[in-house]
Amino acid sequence: MLKKSLIAFAVSGLLIAPAHAEVQINGFASIKAGMTLDSDDELYGYTNDLDFKNESLMALQVRSDLGEKLSVTAQLMGRGSNDFDIGFEWAFITYQLNDNTMINAGRLRGPFYKYSEYKDVGYAYDWSRVPRSVYGLGFDNIEGISVYRTDIIAGFDSTLIAMYGGYDGTTGLGDGQLDGFFGASWELSRDWYNFRIAYYNADASLTFANQDANNLLGALNANGFAALAEEIDFDKDKGTFFGIGAGIDRENLVIVAEYNRTEVDNTLFANRENYFISVAYRLGSITPYISHEWERHDSKPEIYQPYQNLASTPLAPLYFGAVATVESQAKEADTLNIGLRYDFHSSAAFKLQYTSQKNKLLDTRVGLLVAGVDLVF
């Protein structure tokens, strides 16, 4: 209900804007083609067949100033991975309390990461895509309210964003819901360097997309193992996100690094730690770069270990099903990206990026090559 009412309120502001309201329309797009380098390999939605849709997108952002410190913003986006079906990515109203503080309400981008707000605007960063290992919560937006505050503190430009709300939609594991989402991010910048920190928590619920997992939960409950099912399932369990980051942009050198940790108590959700570091050097209109990503998702064997005695009984399929389901969340991977950005136009950049990802648990490596154009208008 909160989600629908806030978005409806934001969109209605656009529809009933007075004739004299100032309306600004901006847009951005990414046209990309890519493929993995070996047959049967798959990475980030690409396969060995050349694909022009997977990461391509186009968006329009409309902002209307309604006067008296009130404005409304909506962003419409079509993604190639979704056959370019148009949907509202953002839809919110803004009230400017004063020169330093504003309040937003509606569908907002969750400020988990340094590039959260510009995650889809490829022109805003050098890479072909934001680092997937770090930017990988499985959702981006929150329906709720945020307070945005800017100050100067001890010579640093300070940006503080506090947010409260919820989420109801798809995640990497299935249809999820976050209740009581609350937290803040804070960024300090000065001259050629910056730092940021973020912390958010919420109560997480989930219906698994994997039907085998749902069948397992049903069988555990039916056979008297409700406690084990509860340790696997998501039912208003506390989830936390913590992230830190830093950046250097001095003369031609650009260095960016981020680290985050995500946990959901009393569920099979693996304890996730991820980081990346990127180095780029501007040579006029050409910017070569290299980045390294690392992700480690530690599974929770403590969930099924107390039930090891079932392995030699007729209920062994339940035990081994629990083991497989819990361990399916484990992951450890290193990713190397090497790329080039060429600003051939004041509003457009051509990018070429090679990505090599090694799955340490499976001892496999996948190579991916992507080329494309990011532009703003």
N, C-alpha and C positions, 0 to 999 in steps of 0.2 A: 504493500500500500504506500509506504514512504517513497519507494522508487517511482511508482507511477505518478503520484501526486506532484513530486518535485519536478520531474521531467515535463509533465503537462503544464505546470506553472511556468517553467522556463520557456517552453515552446510557444505558449499563448502570448508571452511578452513580445515575441517576434510578430505574431499574427495580428496583434491589435496595436502595434506601434503607431503613434500618431504620424500624420503625413509629413510633419516637419522634422521628424527624428532623423538624425544622421546615421546612415547605414554604411558600413565598411564591409567589403567582400574581398577575401584573400583566398588563395588556394595553393596546393602543392601536389606533386605527383612523383611517382617512381615507376620507371619502365625498365624492367630487369629481365635478363635471360640467364639461365644457369643449368648446370648438369653435374652430376657426380662423375668421377673419372674412371670408375670400374663398374662393370655390370653387376646387378643385384645389390649395389650399394644405395643407401638412402640417407639423406641428411637435410634437416630443416625443411622437409617437404619436397626436396629435389630427388630425382632418380637419374639413371643413366640416359634418359631421354631428355633432349633439350626442352626446357620449359620456359615460356614467356609470361605465365600468369602467376606463378606461385607467390612471388614477393612484389608484384606490381600493384599499384594502388593509385587512387586519385581522390582528392578531398577538396571541399569548399568550406570555408569558415566565414560565418556571417555574424557581425556584431552591430547592434543598434544601440545608440546612445539615446535613452529616453528622457534625458534631462533630470535635473534635481538629484544628481549623484547616482542615478539608477541606469543600468545598462543590462542587455541580455546578449548572450553568445550561444551560437549553435555551430557544431561541426558535423558535416555530412560526409561520409566516406564510403567508397566502394573498393573492396579488395579483390584482386584477381583470384585469390584462393577461395573466394566465395562467389565466383562468377560475377564480380563487380556489383552485387546487389547493394543498394544504397541503404545506409542506416545511420542513426544519430550516434556519433562517437562521443560527443559532448553536447550538453544542453543545460545552461545554467544562467541565473541572474546574478548580478553584482551590485552591491551597494557600497559606495565609497564613503566611509565614515569620516576620513580626513586625508591629508596628503600622504600619510604613512600606512593607513589601515583600510582594508576592504574586506567585505564578507561576501562569499559566494555560496549559492545554494542550487542544487540540481544534480545532474550527472557530471562528475568531475574526474579528472585524471588523478589517480593516487600518486602522490609525490614520493614514491619509494626510492627512486634513483636520481642521479644527477641529470640524466636526459629523459626523465619520465615524460615531461610535458612535450618534448620534441621527439619522442620515440619513433613516430611514424614519419617525421619530416627528415628524410634522408639528407637533404641539402644542409641541415644544421650540424652535421658531424662528418668526419672524414671517412669512416668505414662504410662498407656496403650495407651493413645492418648493425644495430646495437649488439653488444656481446650477449649472445643467447644464454650462455652459461650463468650469467649474473642476472640478466633481465628475464627471469624465467618463472615468475609466480603462477602463470597460467591465466591471469586476468590483469586488467589495467585500470579499470574505472571503479569509482565508488559513488553511490547515490547518497548525498548528505550535504553537510555544511562545512565550509572551511573559512578560517580567518587567515588573511595574508598580511603580514606586517614587515615593513622595511625600516631600518634605522642605521645610524652610524655609531658603532661601539668601539671605542679605543682606536679609532682610525680605520676600522674594518667596516665594509658594507655588509650589513646583516639582513638576511631574509629568513623569516620564520613563518612556517605554514603549519597550522594546527587544524585537524580534521576530525569530524565525527559523522558516522553514517552506517552504511551497510552495503551488502552486495548479494545479488541473487541472479545466478547465471552459470554458464559453463566454466569449468576449470580443467586443468590437465588430467584430473582423475574422474571427472563426471560433473553432474549438476550440483553446484555448491551454494552455500548460503553463509554469509558472515553477518552476525548480529553484534551490535555494540562496538563497531569498529571505531577505534580512537587512537590518536597519537599525533606526532609532530615531526617535522624535519626542520633543520636549521643549517643555513649555509653562511659562511663568513668568507669574504674575498677582499683582497687588498693588492693593489698594483698588479703583479703577474702571477699570483698564486691564490688558491682558495681551498677551503675545507668544508665538509658537510657531514652531518650525522642525522640518522632517522630511526625512529622507533614507533612501531604500531602493534596493537593487539586487538583480537576479536574472538568471539565464540564461533567456531566453525562446525558446520553440518554438511553432510555430503551423501548423495546417492551415487554409487559407483557406476561408471559407464560400462565396466567389465561385468557382464552378466555372471561369469563364473564366480566373481567375488561376492555378488549378491546371493547366489545360490549357496555359497559356503556359509555365509552368515545365517541364512535360513536353516541350514542343516545343523549348525552348531547350536542354535537356540532350540531346535527341535529335539536334540539329543542331550540336553542338560548342560551345555557349555556356554551359557549366556555370558559368563565372565570373560571367556576368551573372545567371544564375538564382540563384546563391548570394548576390549582392548584394540580390536582391529578397526571397528566402525568409527565414523565421525558423528557425534551427536552433541552439539554445543560444547565442543572441547576447546580449551584455550589455545589459540595460536598466537605466536609472536614473530615479529620481523625486526631485525636490527641491522642497520647498514651504516658504513662510513665510507668516505671518499675524499680524494684530494686531487688537485690539478695544478699544473704549471703551464703558463702560456707566455713565454718570454722571447721576444724578437721572433725568430723563425721556429723555435722549438716548442712542441706541445706534448706534454706528458699527462696522462689521465689514469687514475687507478680507483677501483671500487671493490669493496668487500661486503658481503652480507651473510647473515645466518637466519634461517627460518626453522621454526619448530612448531609442532602441534601436539600437545600432551595427550596421552591415553588414546592414541590412534596408531595405525601402521605407518603414518607419514614419516619418512626418514628425516633425521636431523640433517639439514642441508647447509653446507658451507660452500661459498663460491667467491671467486675474485677474478679480476682481470687487471692487466696493466698494458697501456698502449703508448707508443712513442711515434711521433710524426715530426717531419721537418719540411717546412715550406720552402720551395725553390721557385719563387715567382708564382705562376699559375699552376704549378705541379706540386703535389704533396705526397711523397711516398710515406708509408707507415708500416708498422709491424706491431702486433699485439699478441698477448698470451692470455688464455683463459684457463681456469682450473675449477672443477666442480667435484665435490665429494658429498654423496648422500649416504649416510650411515644408517643401515637398516636396524631394526630393533629385535634381535633374537630373544631378548628377555620376554617377549610376548608369548612365544610358543615353547620355550625351553621347559617351563614347569609341567608341560603335558607330554614329555618325551615317552612316558610309560605307555602311551596310546599307540606307539609305533609298532608294537608287537601284539596288538589286539585287533578284533574285527573293525574297530573304529579308526584304524590306521589311515584310511583315505582322508578323514577329517584332519588328522594331525599333519599329514604331508601337504594337504591343501592349504592349511594355515601357514606352513613353512614357505611354500611357494608364493603365496600371496604377499606375505611380509617381505620376503627377500626380493620380490619383483621391484621394490622401491630402491634397492641399492644401486649406486652408480658411482663410478670414478672415472673422470675423463680429463684429458689435456687437449686444448685446442690452440693451434697456431694459425694466425691470419697474417698474410702479407698482401699489401695492396697499394693502389695508386689512385689518387684523385687528380683530375684535370679540370680546372675551372675554365671551360672554353667560352663561357658566356657569363654576363653579370648576374644571371638568375638561374644558371644551370651548370651542373658538374657531371662529367663522365667518370665512372668508377670501375675499376677492375680489381677483383679480390680473389685470392686463392686461400682456401681454408683446409687445414688438415687436422682431423680430430682422431685421437687415439682413445679407444675404450679400454681402460686398464683391466677391467674385470673380465672382459671377453677376449682381450689381447687382439683387437682388430683395429684397423685404421681406415678412415674414409677421407677421400679427397674431393673437394668441391670447387668449381670455378664459376664465378658469377660476374657478369658485366652489365652495366646499365647506366641510365641517366636519372639523376635526381634534380628536380627543379621546383621553383616557387614562382607564384604569379599573383 
